[in-house]
Amino acid sequence: MKIISVKIKKPAEVNFILAQSHFIKTVEDVYETLVEAVPGIQFGLSFCESSGPRKIRTSGTDEEMIKLATKNAKAVGCGHSLFIFLKNAFPINVLNRIKNISEVITIFCATANSTEVIVAQTKQGRGILGVVDGGSPTGVENEKGEKERKEFLRKIGYKL
């Protein structure tokens, strides 16, 4: 077995969700879930089939995001992996709905951070072991940092 790291390539402002799912119906179900969750959402998704023709199945509302999802799905190359790239929405807007899709098994990450996917490669194929999402902590939040965090959440409308 070989363990490799695959860097997700995307613009810094783009959020993405990496999940594992188990059925080609995922593509249609995720599409429907996303358009119902956020009116006017712009996204692209790619799902890597694990059996049969083993194609990368794609969908979305934004061609740039579909291409981004497909490019990263090809690079990671793991069966049953699901890539969702969001342009004008945050993972927090859609994550619980995605978790409730019956084919979705797990969410590896939902982030705008720089991300690396840790992949195991065997004779059979590739599988995701986990992710490195962003950087390591640099310290513990102080009172000033707490105040700034709370102000930021209110500024962007996530707290009253």
C-alpha positions as CSV (number, residue, x, y, z in Angstrom):
1,M,0.0,0.0,0.0
2,K,1.1,3.5,-0.8
3,I,-0.1,6.7,1.1
4,I,-0.1,9.9,-0.9
5,S,-1.3,13.5,-0.3
6,V,-3.4,15.2,-3.0
7,K,-3.8,19.0,-2.7
8,I,-7.2,20.4,-3.6
9,K,-6.8,23.1,-6.2
10,K,-9.3,25.9,-6.0
11,P,-9.5,29.7,-5.6
12,A,-9.1,30.8,-2.0
13,E,-12.7,32.2,-1.8
14,V,-14.4,29.0,-3.0
15,N,-15.8,26.7,-0.4
16,F,-15.9,22.9,-0.9
17,I,-17.3,19.8,0.7
18,L,-15.7,16.4,0.4
19,A,-17.8,13.5,1.2
20,Q,-18.2,9.8,0.6
21,S,-21.4,8.4,-1.0
22,H,-22.3,5.0,-2.4
23,F,-24.7,5.2,-5.3
24,I,-24.9,7.0,-8.7
25,K,-28.3,8.4,-7.6
26,T,-26.1,10.7,-5.4
27,V,-25.6,13.1,-8.3
28,E,-29.2,13.9,-8.8
29,D,-30.1,13.8,-5.1
30,V,-27.3,16.3,-4.2
31,Y,-28.2,18.6,-7.1
32,E,-31.9,18.7,-5.9
33,T,-30.9,19.2,-2.3
34,L,-28.6,22.1,-3.1
35,V,-31.0,24.0,-5.3
36,E,-33.7,23.6,-2.7
37,A,-31.5,24.8,0.1
38,V,-30.2,28.1,-1.3
39,P,-32.2,29.9,-4.1
40,G,-29.8,30.9,-6.9
41,I,-26.9,28.7,-5.5
42,Q,-23.9,28.3,-7.8
43,F,-22.2,25.0,-7.5
44,G,-20.5,22.1,-9.2
45,L,-20.3,18.5,-8.1
46,S,-18.5,15.4,-9.1
47,F,-19.1,11.8,-7.9
48,C,-16.6,9.0,-8.5
49,E,-18.3,5.8,-9.3
50,S,-16.6,2.8,-7.7
51,S,-18.0,-0.1,-9.8
52,G,-19.4,-0.7,-13.3
53,P,-18.0,1.8,-15.7
54,R,-16.4,3.8,-12.9
55,K,-17.0,7.2,-14.4
56,I,-16.9,10.6,-12.8
57,R,-20.5,11.7,-12.8
58,T,-21.0,15.5,-12.7
59,S,-23.7,18.1,-12.3
60,G,-24.3,21.7,-11.1
61,T,-25.4,25.2,-11.9
62,D,-22.1,26.8,-12.6
63,E,-19.7,25.5,-15.3
64,E,-16.6,26.8,-13.6
65,M,-17.5,25.0,-10.4
66,I,-18.3,21.8,-12.3
67,K,-14.9,21.9,-13.9
68,L,-13.3,22.5,-10.5
69,A,-15.1,19.6,-9.0
70,T,-14.2,17.3,-11.9
71,K,-10.5,18.3,-11.9
72,N,-10.1,17.6,-8.2
73,A,-12.1,14.3,-8.4
74,K,-9.7,13.1,-11.1
75,A,-6.7,14.1,-9.1
76,V,-7.9,12.4,-5.9
77,G,-9.2,9.4,-7.9
78,C,-11.0,7.6,-5.0
79,G,-14.1,5.5,-5.6
80,H,-17.3,6.8,-4.0
81,S,-15.8,10.2,-3.3
82,L,-18.1,13.2,-3.7
83,F,-16.8,16.8,-4.4
84,I,-19.0,19.8,-4.1
85,F,-17.7,23.3,-4.9
86,L,-19.8,26.3,-3.8
87,K,-19.6,29.8,-5.3
88,N,-22.1,31.9,-3.5
89,A,-23.0,29.8,-0.5
90,F,-21.3,28.5,2.5
91,P,-21.2,24.8,3.6
92,I,-23.1,25.8,6.8
93,N,-26.1,26.7,4.4
94,V,-26.3,23.1,3.0
95,L,-24.3,20.7,5.2
96,N,-27.2,19.3,7.3
97,R,-29.3,18.7,4.2
98,I,-26.4,16.9,2.5
99,K,-25.9,14.7,5.6
100,N,-29.5,13.7,5.4
101,I,-29.2,12.3,1.8
102,S,-29.6,8.6,2.2
103,E,-26.6,7.7,0.1
104,V,-24.1,10.0,1.8
105,I,-21.9,8.0,4.2
106,T,-19.6,10.6,5.7
107,I,-18.4,14.2,5.3
108,F,-14.6,14.5,5.4
109,C,-14.5,18.3,5.3
110,A,-16.5,21.5,4.5
111,T,-14.1,24.4,4.1
112,A,-12.6,27.2,2.2
113,N,-9.2,26.5,3.6
114,S,-6.2,25.0,1.8
115,T,-6.8,21.3,2.0
116,E,-4.9,18.1,1.3
117,V,-6.6,14.7,0.9
118,I,-4.7,11.8,2.4
119,V,-5.2,8.8,0.1
120,A,-4.3,5.1,0.4
121,Q,-3.5,3.4,-2.9
122,T,-3.7,-0.4,-3.2
123,K,-3.8,-2.8,-6.1
124,Q,-7.6,-2.6,-6.0
125,G,-7.8,1.2,-6.1
126,R,-7.7,4.3,-4.0
127,G,-9.5,5.3,-0.8
128,I,-9.6,8.5,1.3
129,L,-8.0,8.1,4.8
130,G,-8.7,11.7,5.9
131,V,-7.9,15.3,5.2
132,V,-5.6,18.1,6.4
133,D,-7.9,21.1,6.5
134,G,-6.0,24.4,6.9
135,G,-3.1,24.9,9.3
136,S,-2.3,23.9,12.9
137,P,-3.3,26.2,15.8
138,T,-0.9,29.0,16.7
139,G,-2.2,29.6,20.3
140,V,-5.3,29.9,22.5
141,E,-7.9,32.6,21.9
142,N,-7.8,35.5,24.3
143,E,-10.5,38.0,25.3
144,K,-9.7,40.3,22.3
145,G,-9.9,37.4,19.9
146,E,-13.2,36.2,21.4
147,K,-14.6,39.7,21.0
148,E,-13.4,39.9,17.4
149,R,-14.9,36.4,16.6
150,K,-18.3,37.4,18.0
151,E,-18.3,40.7,16.2
152,F,-17.4,39.0,12.9
153,L,-20.2,36.4,13.2
154,R,-22.7,39.2,13.8
155,K,-21.3,41.3,10.9
156,I,-21.8,38.4,8.4
157,G,-25.3,37.7,9.8
158,Y,-24.7,34.3,11.5
159,K,-25.5,35.6,15.0
160,L,-27.9,38.4,16.2
